[in-house]
Amino acid sequence: MKHVVLPEVKDRSLVFYLAMEEFVAREIEDEAFFVWRVNPTVIIGRNQDVEAEVNMDYCMSNGVEVVRRKSGGGCVYSDMGNIMISYVSRRGDASEVFGRYLDALVGCLQALGLDARKSGHNDVMVGERKVSGNAFHMLPDRSIVHGTLLYSTDFDALETAIRPPVEKLERHGVASVRQRVANLSECLDRSVIGSVEALEEFLIKHFTDGEIRLDAQQAAEIEEMSKKYIKYTR
């Protein structure tokens, strides 16, 4: 699997990375992997009702972007303490592709000494709390998995920005989002992984065996593609 690298390091909007997934799926034949982080953003699934799932007043007042992705799944809050992971592979059955990816992610966390396991078909737990949620998007001949990996996310902001249905929380036996999730910074040996950047580097080494470097023209094409994604404003 190849690590896809951009020509320069700078802050980019979440929609840039969603477009980058599509660009990589179209232009790169190898299995591909990259990680990224963004300023506070809420990402809603393809079929979700933004008004029901997102606290728009809070987001608009606090500079939290709200965007819609093309994959299904639930509402996600991301900030610079959360690693977003993108995995692009050949087209395949969702369960098979998810399983392959989640096995690799669980193996990565177990290599760091964590009690990590798959839960359901798209989550990863450490102990009894969720540290990663993932979604699947199928293109004509490629599959995209994208997911979260919580390291030091602001849970106050997360809990205020999104509104998971009560029945979803009840199904997991918790009263709030905060009770169900955990930051890996609380679980990891800090002498091994002491920062979110160190965890990013560990993920790249675990998943990939080489890199593909994009050039400035390709980055500009991705930027243009990102304009097709929906951003919500008031």
C-alpha positions as CSV (number, residue, x, y, z in Angstrom):
1,M,0.0,0.0,0.0
2,K,1.3,3.5,-0.9
3,H,1.3,6.6,1.2
4,V,0.0,9.5,-0.8
5,V,1.9,12.8,-0.1
6,L,0.9,16.3,-1.0
7,P,3.5,18.7,-2.4
8,E,3.3,21.1,0.6
9,V,2.1,21.0,4.2
10,K,-0.6,23.6,4.9
11,D,-4.0,23.8,6.5
12,R,-6.7,22.7,4.1
13,S,-10.5,22.4,4.3
14,L,-12.0,19.0,4.9
15,V,-13.7,19.0,1.5
16,F,-10.2,19.1,-0.1
17,Y,-9.4,15.8,1.4
18,L,-12.7,14.3,0.4
19,A,-11.9,15.4,-3.1
20,M,-8.4,14.0,-2.8
21,E,-9.9,10.6,-2.0
22,E,-11.8,10.7,-5.3
23,F,-8.7,11.9,-7.2
24,V,-6.6,9.1,-5.8
25,A,-9.2,6.5,-6.6
26,R,-9.3,7.8,-10.2
27,E,-5.6,8.3,-10.8
28,I,-3.7,5.8,-8.7
29,E,-3.9,2.1,-9.3
30,D,-2.1,1.0,-6.1
31,E,-3.9,0.6,-2.8
32,A,-3.4,4.0,-1.3
33,F,-3.4,5.5,2.2
34,F,-3.1,9.0,3.7
35,V,-3.9,10.7,7.0
36,W,-5.0,14.3,7.6
37,R,-6.3,16.7,10.2
38,V,-8.5,19.7,9.9
39,N,-9.7,22.6,12.0
40,P,-13.1,22.1,13.7
41,T,-15.6,20.6,11.2
42,V,-18.8,18.6,11.4
43,I,-19.2,16.0,8.6
44,I,-22.6,14.5,8.0
45,G,-23.5,11.4,6.1
46,R,-25.0,11.2,2.7
47,N,-28.6,10.7,3.9
48,Q,-28.6,12.6,7.2
49,D,-30.8,15.6,8.1
50,V,-28.4,18.4,8.9
51,E,-30.9,20.3,11.1
52,A,-31.7,17.2,13.2
53,E,-28.1,16.0,13.6
54,V,-26.1,19.2,13.9
55,N,-26.3,22.1,16.3
56,M,-26.1,24.7,13.5
57,D,-26.3,27.7,15.9
58,Y,-23.3,26.6,17.8
59,C,-21.3,25.7,14.7
60,M,-22.0,29.0,12.9
61,S,-21.2,31.0,16.0
62,N,-17.9,29.2,16.7
63,G,-16.4,28.9,13.2
64,V,-17.1,25.1,12.9
65,E,-17.5,24.1,9.2
66,V,-20.4,21.8,8.3
67,V,-20.0,19.7,5.2
68,R,-21.7,16.7,3.6
69,R,-19.8,13.6,2.5
70,K,-20.8,11.2,-0.2
71,S,-20.6,8.1,2.0
72,G,-23.3,6.9,4.5
73,G,-22.9,6.6,8.2
74,G,-23.3,8.9,11.1
75,C,-22.4,12.5,12.0
76,V,-18.8,13.1,12.9
77,Y,-17.0,16.0,14.6
78,S,-13.3,16.5,13.7
79,D,-10.6,18.8,14.9
80,M,-6.8,18.9,15.0
81,G,-6.8,16.3,17.8
82,N,-8.5,13.8,15.5
83,I,-6.7,11.9,12.8
84,M,-8.7,11.3,9.7
85,I,-7.7,8.2,7.7
86,S,-8.3,7.6,4.0
87,Y,-7.9,4.1,2.5
88,V,-8.5,3.6,-1.3
89,S,-8.6,0.1,-2.7
90,R,-9.9,-2.0,-5.5
91,R,-13.7,-2.2,-5.7
92,G,-15.0,-4.9,-3.4
93,D,-17.8,-5.9,-1.1
94,A,-18.2,-3.4,1.7
95,S,-17.9,-6.0,4.5
96,E,-14.7,-7.4,2.9
97,V,-13.1,-4.0,2.4
98,F,-14.1,-2.8,5.8
99,G,-12.8,-6.0,7.4
100,R,-9.4,-5.8,5.8
101,Y,-9.0,-2.2,6.8
102,L,-10.3,-2.6,10.3
103,D,-8.1,-5.6,10.9
104,A,-5.1,-3.5,9.9
105,L,-6.1,-0.6,12.2
106,V,-6.8,-2.9,15.1
107,G,-3.4,-4.6,14.6
108,C,-1.7,-1.2,14.6
109,L,-3.3,-0.2,17.9
110,Q,-2.6,-3.6,19.4
111,A,1.1,-3.1,18.4
112,L,1.0,0.0,20.7
113,G,-0.1,-2.2,23.6
114,L,-3.8,-1.2,23.5
115,D,-6.8,-3.6,24.1
116,A,-8.2,-2.8,20.6
117,R,-11.0,-4.7,18.8
118,K,-13.5,-4.3,16.1
119,S,-17.1,-3.5,17.1
120,G,-20.0,-4.0,14.6
121,H,-18.9,-3.5,11.0
122,N,-17.3,-0.1,11.2
123,D,-16.1,0.9,14.7
124,V,-12.9,0.2,16.7
125,M,-13.0,0.1,20.5
126,V,-10.3,0.3,23.1
127,G,-11.7,-1.4,26.2
128,E,-15.4,-0.4,26.2
129,R,-15.1,3.0,24.5
130,K,-15.0,3.9,20.8
131,V,-11.8,5.5,19.4
132,S,-12.6,5.1,15.6
133,G,-15.6,5.2,13.4
134,N,-15.5,4.6,9.7
135,A,-17.6,4.9,6.6
136,F,-17.6,3.4,3.1
137,H,-18.0,4.9,-0.4
138,M,-18.1,2.9,-3.5
139,L,-17.0,4.2,-6.9
140,P,-17.5,2.4,-10.3
141,D,-14.2,0.5,-9.9
142,R,-12.7,1.6,-6.6
143,S,-13.6,1.6,-2.9
144,I,-13.0,4.3,-0.3
145,V,-12.9,3.9,3.4
146,H,-12.5,7.0,5.5
147,G,-12.5,7.1,9.3
148,T,-11.6,8.8,12.5
149,L,-9.0,8.1,15.1
150,L,-9.4,10.1,18.3
151,Y,-6.2,11.3,19.9
152,S,-6.9,14.5,21.8
153,T,-10.3,15.8,20.4
154,D,-12.1,18.5,22.3
155,F,-15.1,16.5,23.7
156,D,-16.8,19.6,25.0
157,A,-17.0,20.9,21.4
158,L,-17.9,17.5,20.0
159,E,-20.8,17.0,22.4
160,T,-22.1,20.5,21.7
161,A,-21.7,20.4,17.9
162,I,-23.5,17.2,17.1
163,R,-26.8,15.7,18.2
164,P,-26.9,11.9,17.9
165,P,-30.4,10.4,18.1
166,V,-31.3,9.4,21.7
167,E,-32.1,5.9,20.6
168,K,-28.6,5.4,19.3
169,L,-27.1,6.3,22.6
170,E,-29.6,4.1,24.4
171,R,-28.6,1.2,22.1
172,H,-25.0,1.5,23.5
173,G,-26.2,1.9,27.1
174,V,-24.9,5.5,27.5
175,A,-26.4,8.8,28.3
176,S,-24.0,11.0,26.2
177,V,-21.5,10.9,23.4
178,R,-18.7,11.6,25.9
179,Q,-19.5,8.4,27.8
180,R,-19.1,6.3,24.7
181,V,-15.8,7.7,23.2
182,A,-12.2,8.0,24.4
183,N,-9.1,9.8,23.3
184,L,-6.0,7.7,22.7
185,S,-3.9,10.2,24.5
186,E,-5.6,8.9,27.7
187,C,-4.7,5.3,26.8
188,L,-1.3,5.3,25.2
189,D,2.1,5.1,26.8
190,R,3.3,8.7,26.3
191,S,7.0,7.5,26.1
192,V,6.1,5.6,23.0
193,I,3.5,7.9,21.3
194,G,3.7,11.4,22.8
195,S,1.8,13.4,20.3
196,V,-0.8,13.3,17.5
197,E,2.0,13.8,15.0
198,A,3.9,10.7,16.4
199,L,0.7,8.6,16.0
200,E,0.3,9.8,12.4
201,E,3.9,8.6,11.7
202,F,3.3,5.3,13.3
203,L,0.1,4.7,11.2
204,I,1.9,5.5,8.0
205,K,4.8,3.1,8.8
206,H,2.3,0.4,9.8
207,F,0.1,0.7,6.7
208,T,2.4,1.6,3.9
209,D,5.6,0.4,2.1
210,G,6.3,3.3,-0.1
211,E,5.0,6.7,-1.2
212,I,3.4,8.5,-4.2
213,R,4.0,12.2,-4.2
214,L,1.5,14.5,-5.9
215,D,2.6,17.6,-7.6
216,A,1.3,21.2,-7.4
217,Q,-0.9,20.8,-10.6
218,Q,-2.5,17.7,-9.1
219,A,-3.2,19.5,-5.8
220,A,-4.8,22.4,-7.8
221,E,-7.0,19.9,-9.6
222,I,-8.1,18.4,-6.3
223,E,-8.9,22.0,-5.0
224,E,-11.1,22.5,-8.0
225,M,-12.9,19.2,-7.4
226,S,-13.5,20.1,-3.8
227,K,-15.9,22.9,-4.9
228,K,-18.5,20.3,-5.7
229,Y,-19.0,19.4,-2.1
230,I,-21.8,20.9,-0.1
231,K,-20.9,23.3,2.7
232,Y,-23.6,24.6,5.0
233,T,-23.9,28.3,5.9
234,R,-26.5,30.6,7.4
